[in-house]
């Protein structure tokens, strides 16, 4: 990723990502790969994002990191899991 802007407010989030491979067991049986850190900021009216990686960025405070982890846990808990249906 290119450099993050230094003159903008940046919000950091943890996210899981699906790779799109039809045979990927991680994507089929779990939330996806990750969690990975992403940065979000605005340039005018456009929302921009950038991939950071697996390690927590240096600019993230412990409070913001805990909030990102809580959002991630809440998101995983509210996702509806597929129900197995038996064939007759």
C-alpha positions, 0 to 999 in steps of 0.5 A, spaced: 500 500 500 502 507 498 503 511 504 497 513 508 495 521 508 498 525 514 493 530 514 486 526 514 483 523 520 484 515 519 479 510 522 482 503 523 478 497 522 479 489 523 476 485 517 476 478 515 476 477 507 474 472 503 479 469 497 474 467 492 477 460 491 471 455 490 475 450 494 478 454 500 476 451 506 477 457 510 472 461 507 467 456 506 467 454 514 469 460 517 469 468 517 474 468 512 482 470 512 484 474 517 483 479 521 487 484 517 487 491 519 484 496 514 485 504 514 479 509 512 479 516 510 476 521 506 478 525 500 473 530 499 466 526 498 470 519 497 471 514 502 478 511 501 481 505 504 488 501 504 490 495 506 495 495 512 496 488 514 496 483 520 500 487 525 496 493 528 498 500 525 503 504 530 498 510 530 492 506 533 491 507 540 489 501 545 482 504 546 481 504 538 484 497 538 480 494 543 474 498 540 476 495 533 476 488 536 469 489 539 466 491 533 469 484 529 467 480 535 460 483 535 460 482 527 462 475 527 457 473 533 451 476 529 452 473 522 447 468 521 450 461 520 448 456 515 443 451 517 444 444 515 439 441 511 438 433 510 436 430 503 430 426 503 
